[in-house]
């Protein structure tokens, strides 16, 4: 039991994130994230900046169906600002007293409204391509946050000779096959950060990935805190059981020795 617990602890402490390779062989660079590791926590200012990137840029094509507007208050956004944000969208509700559905301004309790009413509408607007929901994208893609960051910063005007631009799509050295239907979503000064942070491409990508990482697992900090407490409890319990075992077997061995004499 003691060996099992120690192995588990060592696995948690020394776990490393490998950089997966894309289909073209390009390795995804490993970035430094505040939420990595056992004691990692989300960078609240980065998440708030990332939410600005999402709603001003990403939300034009992508949805965030698994989150509600009230969840944005948890990352430190001003409640009144979130109320105003939700009210910018129309939400279907009802039925009313006449049995009819009606539209009303969004509320904190509503799910974040996506840009399209259904998948067919989204495909029609993007020549058959479907912009995926980003709620759990960081967990769904191999490489997680590192891959999403690499994808957002992996566009280049310099394309290989064997890349035929007439076939459509955009060259991205980290996307499998190096061709993606998504145009470069970010560039320097895509937004003007409210806190005055310089909006470079790398900063924007880092912030929006931090936001998406939080969106994928908003309970991460709570789980890590609970996990550390459980491991400490198990370590103490193991020490007590080991001491009890030594005490019991020590007494038995002593009695055997006395009987032998």
Secondary structure by P-SEA (a helix, b strand, c coil): caaaaaaaaaaaaabbbbbbbccccbbbbbbbbcccccccccaaaaaaaaaaaaaaccccccccccccaaaaaaacccaaaaaaaaacbbbbbcccccccccccccccccccccccccaaaaaaaccccccccccccccccccaaaaaaaaaaccccccccccccccbbbbbccccccccccccccccccccccccccccaaaaaaaaaaaaaaaaccaaaaaaaaaaaaaaaaaaaaaaaaaaaaaaaaaaaaaaaaaac
